[in-house]
Amino acid sequence: MSIDPKQHLDKRFGTAPVFLTAISTILGAILFLRFGYAVGTLGFIGVVLIIIVGHLVTIPTALAISELATNKRVEGGGEYFIISRSFGLNIGGTIGIALFLSQAISVAFYVIAFTEAFEYLFNWAATDLGWMLPRQVVSVPVMALLSLMILKKGANLGVKTLYVVATILAISLIMFFLGKPTENAIQDFSIGNLQIRNTKDFFVVFAIIFPAFTGMTAGVGLSGDLKNPARSIPIGTISATIIGMVIYFFVIWKLASSASPQEMIDHQLIMGKIALGGAFIIPIGLAASTISSAIGSIMVAPRTLQALAGDQTLPSKKVNDWLCSGRGIDNEPYNASLVTCVIALVFVALGNVNAVAQIISMFFMVTYGSLCLISFLNHFGSPPSYRPSFKSRWLFSLVGFVAAVYVMFKISTIFALLAILVMFIVYLYIDNYHRDRQGVSSIFMNAFYQLNRNLQVYLQQRHKKNTQQEWRPSALCISTDSFKRDAAFQTLNWISYKYGFGTYIHKIPGYFSNETNEKAHHSLEQLRERFDADLNHVFVDTLISPSYTSAIAQSIQIPGISGMENNLVLLEFAKYEPDGLDDIIDNFGLIDAGGFDIGIIASSTQSVYFKGGIHIWIRSTDYDNANLMILLSYIILAHPDWKKSNIKIFQVYREDQYESFRKTQEQLLQSGRLPITEHNIQWILEDSGVSFRSLVNEHSRNAGLTMIGFQIEQVKHEGEDVFKGYDGIGQILFIHSNKNLEIN
């Protein structure tokens, strides 16, 4: 079930809630509690670098969200909606579940950080009363009260509260900037004497303060409650990101110029020692920032869960319907809010979410990287439907994606791998539960199409004649009996698996019309299902044509899907039913005129005995065919079906030819031109009393595949008899090489 847009609902929020939710999370707990430690450890320049690296992720993500939000209407679920409608519901659901858990646990993280505003209370109780109060004395009641408020009043109360706490936050920052340096502050602080300290701890500190940068998408989760998401999301998100970054620079400058490094490391609330009235105003600011961040998360997380349930992501329809249902005309996610509050309360009661916080950061990084990747793929794939009114640049999105992945592993390789593993397991479960939603999303298809288009043009522009480059097969197979037997497709697939390229054409008799066109589409779907397997590397298509000759004439003019011209044409007949052999012979001249090598597959009722290997028969008349047969056999052996097989060459010679043949083959073996050993070659002297067919039937009766060369002139004289009389063996591949091929 897809998310109902619910156009009748009152979309009541403008841009301000998006901005306030984001900025209050950006200027949150980490700013007050950890920026001093960061500056004290690395110095001003070191933290500047951290801010720059962090915003290599956040700014491209903000631009990507703004771009995606102006391309089409973003419904409930914010980031989840964008990701799921771009990557598909199964991948989107996987990321969405991780995103929801991160948002829900973030509520607990901010509430626990909120209790640090009461540090003086805990110190007083310990010093004067001898009570070592746990942080839960404050955090649990606060979480319970916050849950009650959200469940009772919903997002309206949350947004109203945001205005109040944002005002307090602004006042506390102003008082901080008006404050005076401490007695131990560096007296001669200036740009000229700044330096980076403790560079080995750069990414340790980065991991500590990076969660401060993750708040810029907090307002996107309100998308389902916005009057105009295409306007509010870009303005609110980008402005909060830029303003937050500027404030960061001023805060670390004020810290570096107002306190000594040791003071900043030793005192968690060093801002309180600097700010005007800091003993009172900074704890109030910390409380405001953390509670506003908690409110932002507790408004956003339920909407993500509601959107996930609306897409039937969870395994139970009853659970999905219960979580999806809203309250009132605003569709307030009451049930999803209840679940979010319970999760947050559990983690608040545990009291320590430091380890979980790293996993949270990983899930957020996956989300940001996904958003940047979506933007990049849309730029690269260039779908006509992608027409955002706000346009970023593909390079920014690519940088954001790469930076997100890089930062994940620099923060913690273990937690990065753990997060990826968890998400992979969740994806496997969702993909198994929703098998009907399998398939590559259009965003990937558009990128593949664009990549293929560029590669095709590039290869054509750089094309050289085959004589100037290493030969590899680009084979075209034409068959009218695809639903009777698989020999033609199987042989083409062996050739195409690793070294070659294959196009399989199923001929449909008749002239092009609505009826035959519909039949062609139906046949193509049947063939795709018939040949659908991981080991199949063949492009399958259909062709409507009134005759076999016209089908061949049309097919050999089709460009190869690999970007190189087709050079080998495969045709097929059944040894037990050789009715179509005359059509094949009649068209040799047509194929040969195009400069193509020719392969004739004589299929057998016997199953292929792969352990029997590939037998190649070379006669004195096969000088031009020998190398092509040897090379094709080597290419076929690369297919897993033939992994326990080998090549065996039967060299049929006249007595006067032995020395010259032997010398030539020894040279090829010594130079490595033949991919076999001397033990794989058997010499057979021609005997006028024993026919060539008898030799083949005798020696190759257990072969998996037998290759025999032929000449066009030979077919002109002998006709169908060239390909008949081999009833004692299995499948045969007759080969005619248009020119002598060198084995490189």
Helices and strands as residue ranges (DSSP letters): H 15-26, H 29-33, H 35-69, H 79-87, H 89-114, G 115-118, H 119-124, I 125-129, H 136-153, H 155-178, G 191-193, G 199-201, H 202-209, G 210-225, H 229-258, H 261-266, H 270-274, H 278-310, H 317-324, H 334-350, H 354-381, H 394-411, H 413-433, G 435-437, H 442-461, G 466-468, E 474-479, H 487-496, E 501-509, H 514-530, E 539-545, H 548-555, E 568-574, G 578-580, H 581-586, H 588-593, E 597-603, G 610-612, E 614-618, H 623-636, G 640-642, E 647-653, G 655-657, H 658-670, G 678-680, E 681-685, H 692-699, E 705-709, H 712-718, G 719-723, E 732-736
